[in-house]
């Protein structure tokens, strides 16, 4: 399977933060969900991919093109929704189309754009500054899709949307990748969205990629084992143990082979993505990493 996005040993250093040696990919025809607490480096990673920031080292390829320079970024193939809107709030949806039509030219689809405006109930002549946060997001999603991109890069794209609209947007995202060629990279704090649509889950913490795994593998193989302190001392060197947390009266242990532990008659719960993220970020590694 080819990768639409591929990062190898990518680093970006700031005085108080470093994105360190990131290996990361987005396969064709997939949705990759990027998780991490505030300040983990998710937005920095996305900006590096979009050439909005320059990396210090490593390589970034999109559609097999090295994007060391912004001019190499295949912008016509990428639809973007960032956490902060890049539209002037004095404009309306009609004026935005005039600007983007010039930018994307033959790729821009006026008919499709207006279909999304109607579907999302976005008024054409009303200034963006009068929109709710949810309406602004829907407008950004409409503009991201209206030039027929092959890759969507989304930073908190569903935040501020009510559950009904979010469900509709998630359906659109799944339609987008149905051809098995298009891909989506989505960063979000709404893990329930990723449980519905993601094919892969990546967890970023303090500038390091802690995990990238197929969602199905996480759901089938990963579990949170609960045991006493005495039992933990007996099992803590097992290779299938990824992280652990010491609780007031017991231990919680993240394992990647829950069936084996169940055969040993341990209590192993199926983790939600929230549980998984908490264990990866807050949990300790037995090996001392």
C-alpha positions as CSV (number, residue, x, y, z in Angstrom):
1,X,0.0,0.0,0.0
2,X,1.5,3.4,-1.0
3,X,1.7,6.3,1.4
4,X,0.1,9.7,0.6
5,X,2.1,11.3,3.4
6,X,5.5,10.0,4.6
7,X,7.7,11.5,7.3
8,X,11.1,10.1,8.1
9,X,13.1,11.3,11.2
10,X,11.5,14.8,11.1
11,X,12.5,17.2,13.8
12,X,11.7,20.8,14.7
13,X,13.2,22.5,17.7
14,X,12.0,25.5,19.7
15,X,13.5,27.0,22.8
16,X,11.0,25.2,25.1
17,X,9.7,22.4,22.8
18,X,11.0,19.8,20.3
19,X,9.3,17.6,17.8
20,X,11.8,14.8,17.8
21,X,12.6,12.2,15.1
22,X,9.1,11.7,13.9
23,X,8.4,8.7,11.6
24,X,4.8,8.8,10.4
25,X,2.7,7.9,7.4
26,X,-0.8,8.2,6.0
27,X,-1.6,5.3,3.6
28,X,-3.7,5.8,0.5
29,X,-7.4,5.2,1.1
30,X,-7.2,5.6,4.9
31,X,-8.2,8.0,7.7
32,X,-5.5,8.5,10.3
33,X,-6.5,10.0,13.6
34,X,-3.9,12.0,15.5
35,X,-4.3,12.2,19.2
36,X,-2.4,14.0,21.9
37,X,-2.9,16.5,24.8
38,X,-2.6,20.3,24.2
39,X,1.0,21.1,23.5
40,X,1.9,17.6,22.3
41,X,3.0,18.9,18.9
42,X,0.0,18.0,16.7
43,X,-0.4,21.4,15.1
44,X,3.3,21.8,14.7
45,X,3.3,18.4,12.8
46,X,0.5,19.5,10.6
47,X,2.1,22.8,9.8
48,X,5.3,21.1,8.8
49,X,3.4,18.8,6.5
50,X,1.8,21.9,4.9
51,X,5.1,23.7,4.6
52,X,3.8,26.4,6.9
53,X,6.9,25.7,9.1
54,X,10.3,24.5,8.0
55,X,11.7,21.4,9.5
56,X,15.2,21.2,11.0
57,X,15.9,17.7,9.8
58,X,14.4,14.7,8.2
59,X,12.3,14.3,5.0
60,X,8.6,14.9,4.3
61,X,7.0,13.5,1.1
62,X,3.4,14.1,-0.1
63,X,2.3,12.2,-3.1
64,X,5.9,11.0,-3.4
65,X,7.1,14.6,-3.8
66,X,9.7,16.0,-1.4
67,X,8.3,19.2,0.0
68,X,11.6,20.7,1.3
69,X,10.4,24.0,-0.3
70,X,6.8,25.3,-0.2
71,X,6.7,25.5,-4.0
72,X,6.9,21.7,-4.1
73,X,3.7,21.3,-2.1
74,X,0.9,20.0,-4.4
75,X,-1.6,22.5,-3.0
76,X,-4.3,21.7,-5.6
77,X,-4.4,18.1,-4.3
78,X,-4.8,19.1,-0.6
79,X,-7.9,20.3,1.3
80,X,-7.2,22.0,4.6
81,X,-9.2,22.9,7.7
82,X,-7.1,24.3,10.5
83,X,-8.1,25.0,14.1
84,X,-8.1,28.7,13.5
85,X,-9.9,29.9,10.4
86,X,-7.8,31.6,7.7
87,X,-10.7,33.5,6.2
88,X,-11.2,37.2,6.8
89,X,-14.3,37.6,8.8
90,X,-15.4,40.6,6.7
91,X,-16.0,38.3,3.7
92,X,-19.0,36.1,2.9
93,X,-19.2,32.7,1.3
94,X,-19.8,34.2,-2.2
95,X,-16.7,36.4,-1.9
96,X,-14.6,33.5,-0.7
97,X,-15.6,31.4,-3.7
98,X,-14.4,34.2,-6.0
99,X,-11.0,34.1,-4.3
100,X,-10.6,30.3,-4.3
101,X,-11.9,30.0,-7.9
102,X,-8.8,32.1,-8.9
103,X,-6.5,30.0,-6.7
104,X,-7.7,26.6,-7.8
105,X,-8.9,27.5,-11.3
106,X,-9.8,24.4,-13.3
107,X,-10.0,22.3,-10.1
108,X,-12.7,24.5,-8.5
109,X,-16.2,23.0,-8.7
110,X,-18.8,25.8,-8.3
111,X,-21.7,23.4,-8.4
112,X,-20.2,21.2,-5.7
113,X,-19.4,24.2,-3.5
114,X,-23.0,25.4,-3.6
115,X,-24.3,21.9,-2.9
116,X,-22.3,22.0,0.3
117,X,-23.5,25.5,1.2
118,X,-27.1,24.3,0.8
119,X,-26.4,21.0,2.6
120,X,-24.8,22.8,5.6
121,X,-27.4,25.7,5.5
122,X,-24.7,28.4,5.0
123,X,-26.0,31.8,3.8
124,X,-24.0,33.1,0.8
125,X,-24.2,36.8,1.5
126,X,-23.9,36.9,5.3
127,X,-20.5,38.0,6.6
128,X,-18.4,35.3,8.4
129,X,-18.1,37.4,11.5
130,X,-21.8,36.8,12.2
131,X,-21.4,33.0,11.9
132,X,-21.3,30.7,14.9
133,X,-18.1,28.6,15.4
134,X,-20.0,25.6,13.9
135,X,-21.0,27.5,10.8
136,X,-17.5,28.7,10.2
137,X,-16.2,25.1,10.4
138,X,-18.9,23.9,8.0
139,X,-17.8,26.7,5.5
140,X,-14.2,25.7,5.8
141,X,-15.1,22.0,5.2
142,X,-17.1,23.1,2.1
143,X,-14.1,25.0,0.7
144,X,-11.7,22.2,1.5
145,X,-13.8,19.7,-0.5
146,X,-14.9,21.9,-3.4
147,X,-11.7,21.7,-5.5
148,X,-11.7,17.8,-5.5
149,X,-8.6,17.2,-3.4
150,X,-7.0,13.8,-2.9
151,X,-5.9,14.5,0.7
152,X,-7.7,16.3,3.5
153,X,-5.7,17.6,6.5
154,X,-8.0,18.5,9.3
155,X,-7.1,20.1,12.6
156,X,-10.1,20.1,15.0
157,X,-12.4,20.1,12.0
158,X,-15.5,18.8,13.9
159,X,-15.1,21.0,17.0
160,X,-18.0,23.3,17.7
161,X,-20.5,21.2,15.7
162,X,-23.5,19.6,17.2
163,X,-23.8,15.8,17.2
164,X,-26.2,15.6,14.2
165,X,-24.0,17.8,12.0
166,X,-20.8,16.0,13.2
167,X,-22.4,12.7,12.1
168,X,-23.1,14.1,8.7
169,X,-19.6,15.5,8.3
170,X,-18.1,12.1,9.3
171,X,-20.3,10.4,6.6
172,X,-18.8,12.9,4.1
173,X,-15.3,12.0,5.2
174,X,-16.0,8.3,4.7
175,X,-17.5,9.0,1.3
176,X,-14.3,10.9,0.5
177,X,-12.0,7.9,1.0
178,X,-14.4,5.4,-0.6
179,X,-12.4,5.3,-3.8
180,X,-9.4,3.8,-1.8
181,X,-7.1,6.5,-3.2
182,X,-8.0,9.6,-1.2
183,X,-6.8,10.0,2.4
184,X,-7.5,12.0,5.5
185,X,-5.2,13.1,8.4
186,X,-7.4,14.4,11.2
187,X,-6.3,15.8,14.5
188,X,-9.1,16.0,17.1
189,X,-9.9,15.9,20.8
190,X,-13.2,14.2,20.0
191,X,-12.1,10.6,20.2
192,X,-15.6,9.2,19.6
193,X,-15.3,10.6,16.1
194,X,-12.2,8.6,15.5
195,X,-13.8,5.5,16.9
196,X,-16.4,5.8,14.1
197,X,-14.2,6.6,11.1
198,X,-10.4,6.2,11.7
199,X,-8.4,3.3,10.2
200,X,-5.2,4.2,12.1
201,X,-4.6,5.9,15.4
202,X,-1.4,7.8,16.2
203,X,-0.6,9.2,19.7
204,X,1.8,12.2,20.0
205,X,3.2,13.3,23.4
206,X,5.7,16.0,24.2
207,X,6.9,15.9,20.6
208,X,7.4,12.2,20.4
209,X,5.3,9.6,18.5
210,X,4.3,7.1,21.1
211,X,2.1,4.9,19.0
212,X,0.7,4.4,15.5
213,X,-1.5,1.4,15.0
214,X,-4.5,0.2,13.0
215,X,-7.7,0.9,14.9
216,X,-8.9,-2.7,14.4
217,X,-5.7,-4.0,16.0
218,X,-6.1,-1.7,19.0
219,X,-9.7,-2.8,19.5
220,X,-8.9,-6.5,19.1
221,X,-5.6,-6.9,20.8
222,X,-5.1,-4.0,23.3
223,X,-6.6,-4.1,26.8
224,X,-6.3,-2.6,30.3
225,X,-5.4,-5.3,32.8
226,X,-6.2,-4.7,36.4
227,X,-4.2,-6.4,39.1
228,X,-2.8,-6.2,42.6
229,X,0.6,-4.8,43.5
230,X,1.8,-8.3,44.2
231,X,0.6,-9.6,40.8
232,X,2.2,-6.6,39.0
233,X,5.6,-7.5,40.4
234,X,5.3,-11.0,38.9
235,X,4.2,-9.8,35.4
236,X,5.9,-6.4,34.9
237,X,8.7,-7.8,32.7
238,X,6.3,-9.4,30.2
239,X,6.9,-8.1,26.7
240,X,3.2,-7.4,26.0
241,X,3.1,-4.8,28.7
242,X,3.3,-1.2,27.2
243,X,2.4,1.1,30.1
244,X,1.2,1.0,33.7
245,X,-0.4,3.3,36.2
246,X,-0.3,2.8,40.0
247,X,-3.8,3.4,41.4
248,X,-4.7,3.8,45.1
249,X,-5.4,0.1,45.6
250,X,-4.3,-1.6,42.4
251,X,-2.4,-1.3,39.1
252,X,-3.8,-0.6,35.6
253,X,-1.7,-2.1,32.9
254,X,-1.9,-1.5,29.1
255,X,-1.2,-4.7,27.2
256,X,-1.2,-5.5,23.5
257,X,-2.3,-9.2,23.8
258,X,-5.4,-9.2,25.9
259,X,-6.4,-12.7,24.8
260,X,-3.3,-14.2,26.4
261,X,-3.9,-12.4,29.6
262,X,-7.5,-13.5,29.7
263,X,-6.4,-17.1,29.3
264,X,-4.3,-16.5,32.4
265,X,-7.5,-15.4,34.1
266,X,-6.7,-11.8,34.6
267,X,-9.4,-9.1,34.3
268,X,-8.7,-7.2,31.1
269,X,-11.1,-4.5,29.9
270,X,-11.4,-3.2,26.3
271,X,-10.1,0.4,26.3
272,X,-11.8,3.3,24.6
273,X,-9.5,5.7,22.6
274,X,-9.7,8.1,25.6
275,X,-8.5,5.3,27.9
276,X,-5.7,4.4,25.5
277,X,-4.5,8.0,25.2
278,X,-4.5,8.4,29.0
279,X,-2.5,5.2,29.5
280,X,0.0,6.1,26.8
281,X,0.5,9.6,28.1
282,X,0.0,9.3,31.8
283,X,1.2,5.7,32.2
284,X,4.8,4.7,33.0
285,X,7.0,2.4,30.9
286,X,8.4,-0.6,32.8
287,X,11.6,-0.3,30.8
288,X,12.0,3.2,32.0
289,X,11.6,5.1,28.7
